Amino acid sequence: MTLADVIKSETIVLKKSAGQGAIHSLSVIGSGELHGDAEIILILNGGPYKTEKLSGKVDFRWGGDWYSDEAEIRYTPTSVTGGSLKLKYDFSD
């Protein structure tokens, strides 16, 4: 999935695929390029779980145990004037 507008804050809810069983892990890969600074946070139980500061070339990987059918990601630009950000994710059952 690609963020629609990297200049605006966005909350993204990732969901497991239909037909998947009990989820036990999540992997998220972020790529792209931002003109300016931003932050992206994976939320767990209402608070930050994993955080990345983004600027220029974006290339990050999150992975680990995850026991929910959904994941919330909050993207907050602080000085972004353009660019693109793509997220690939996979829930493992």
C-alpha positions in Angstrom: 0.0 0.0 0.0 1.2 3.5 -0.8 0.3 6.5 1.4 -2.0 8.8 -0.4 -0.3 12.1 0.6 2.9 12.1 2.6 2.4 15.7 3.6 -0.6 14.8 5.8 -0.8 12.7 9.0 -2.4 9.4 8.5 -3.6 6.5 10.7 -3.5 3.2 8.8 -5.2 0.0 10.0 -3.7 -3.2 8.6 -5.8 -6.3 8.7 -5.1 -10.0 8.2 -6.4 -11.6 5.0 -9.7 -13.3 4.9 -9.3 -17.0 5.8 -6.2 -16.6 7.8 -6.1 -18.4 11.2 -4.7 -17.2 14.5 -2.0 -14.6 13.9 1.3 -15.0 15.6 3.7 -12.5 13.8 3.7 -9.4 11.8 6.3 -8.0 9.4 6.2 -4.5 7.9 8.6 -3.1 5.3 8.7 0.6 4.6 10.3 2.1 1.5 10.4 5.3 -0.5 11.8 8.8 -0.2 10.6 11.8 1.8 11.6 15.4 1.3 11.7 16.4 4.9 11.2 14.7 8.3 8.5 12.4 9.5 7.8 9.7 12.1 6.0 6.4 11.8 4.8 4.4 14.8 3.4 0.9 15.2 0.8 1.0 18.0 0.4 -1.8 20.5 -2.3 -1.7 23.2 -2.8 2.1 22.6 0.9 3.0 22.9 4.0 3.1 20.7 5.6 -0.3 20.1 8.0 0.4 17.3 9.1 3.9 16.0 11.1 5.1 13.0 12.3 8.6 12.2 12.0 9.0 8.5 14.0 11.4 6.3 15.4 11.1 2.7 15.6 7.6 1.5 13.3 5.3 3.5 14.1 1.7 4.2 13.0 0.1 7.4 11.8 -3.3 8.5 9.7 -4.3 11.5 9.1 -7.8 12.5 8.2 -9.9 15.5 5.5 -11.6 17.5 2.0 -10.2 17.0 -1.2 -11.8 18.3 -3.9 -9.5 16.9 -5.8 -9.6 13.6 -5.1 -5.9 13.1 -2.3 -3.4 13.5 -2.5 0.3 13.7 0.3 2.5 12.2 0.4 6.3 12.7 2.4 8.4 10.2 3.2 12.0 11.3 5.1 14.3 9.0 6.9 17.2 10.7 8.4 19.0 7.7 7.6 16.9 4.7 7.1 18.8 1.4 6.8 15.8 -0.9 8.0 12.3 -1.8 6.4 8.8 -1.5 6.1 6.1 1.1 5.1 2.5 0.5 4.3 -0.1 3.1 4.4 -3.9 2.6 3.0 -6.0 5.4 2.4 -9.6 6.2 0.5 -11.3 9.0 1.7 -14.8 9.6 -0.7 -17.5 10.9 
